[in-house]
């Protein structure tokens, strides 16, 4: 997309995710077969070499886009990373504050609700649409209630 915009004589940096995007690379489970029924998992080093081109592409993306970051493998599993590293609680942009949200493609995305961040688990197409500024639709409950008590 950036190349096409550049060929049209426009600024290629106009192509940018409209919301902050954090791509978490979960620990991968590649393996080698040493015997017919015995599988030994490889270490991260072997996996990184096997996926070198993918990681180079992701590194380019981190440098090319202001609102895109990558959490590399070995940091933790995705729901742990969401809770401990990415959750901000409150977002601020242009002097406006709003609650933090998460649209994730992992089945554990909703665990983020435990720290007050509203999270939804969606498919990859829905997540990509949200990243590009399209609305992501959710079924909402017919009612919800909150009780605030002095603690």
N, C-alpha and C positions, 0 to 999 in steps of 0.2 A: 504494500500500500504506500509506504513511504517513497519507494522508487517511482511509482506512478505519479504521485503528487509532485515530486521533484521534476519529472519530465514535463509536467504542465507548467513549470516555472514558479511553483508555489513553494513555500517553506515546508520541508518535509517534517519538521518538528510539530506541525499541526496534528499529525497522527500520534495520538497519545491516549492511553487509557483515561477515561473521565473520572474514575474512582481509583484510589490506591489499590494496587494488586500485589499480593505476596504469594509467590509460588513456593510451596513447601515440597521438597524432594524427599519423600519417605525413604527410610532404609530399604534397599532393594534386596531381593532374595535370589540372586543368580547362583548357580551351582555347577559343579562338575560331576560327571559320573565316572567314578574310579572303578567300580565294579558294576555288574548288571543290576543289583538291587541296593546299592549303597550310594548315597548322595552326600557329598561334603560341601557345605556352603562356602563360597569364596569370600575372601576378605574385601573390605571396601576398595582397596587398591586395585584389585583385579576388575571390579565393577566400574571404577572410574576410567580405567584404560578402555574397557569395552564400550563405554558411552561417551568417550572423549568429545566427539563431534557435537553431541547434544549439549554437553556442558559448555563447550565453546560458544554455541548459539545462545544459550541462556546467559552467559557472561556478557555477550554482545548486547542482549536485551536489557540487562541491568544498566549498561553504560548509555544505551540509546534512549531509554525512556526515563523520565523523571519520577513517574509514579509506579514503577515496577521494580520489585526486589525479589531475589531468590534466596531461600534458605536451603543451603546445600545438605546432602545426605550426611548422616552422622551427628546432627544436632539433636535429633529426637524424632519421635513419631508425631504425625501431624496434629493430633488433638493436644498433645503435650506442648508442642511449639505454639499452637494457637493460644493456649491458656497462659503460658509462662513468658512468651517472647513477643507475640504480635498484638495481644489485646491491649488497647489503650484506655478503654472505659468511656472517655469523652474525646470527641474529635473537634478540631477547630480549623476553620478555613475562612480566610478573609474576615476575621473578627466575629464570625458566627460559630457558636458552639452547638453541637448536636451529639446524641448518643452514638456510641460505637456499634456497628453491626458487622455481621460476617455472613457472607454467602459462600459456602464451601461445597466441594464435590466429594468430601469424605463423609462416611456414615456417622462419624463422631463429631461432626461440625457443631451439633446442638449442645455439646458439652460446654461450650463457651458461655451458655446461658447461666452457668453456675457462678460466674463472676460479674454478672450484670450486663453482659454484652448480648444483644439479641442475635441469635444465629439460626440459619436455615441450611439444611442440606439439600442440594439441588444436583441436577445432571450437568455435564460439561457444557452443553449448548446453552443452558440457562445462565451458567456462570459467565460464559463468554459474552452473552448478550448484555448482562449487567455491567461487565467491564467496559463495554463499548457504549454505555449510556442508555441502553434500552431498559424499559421497565421489566422487573422480574415479579411475576404475579404469584401470590400465595393465598391459599385458603386461610381464612381467619375464623376464629371461634365466633359463635353468635353473640357471646358476651364475655366480658372478663371483669374481674373485680379486684381491687387492691384495698388492703386495710393497712393504714399507717398507725403505728402505735408508738408511744413514747417508751423507749427502752431504757 
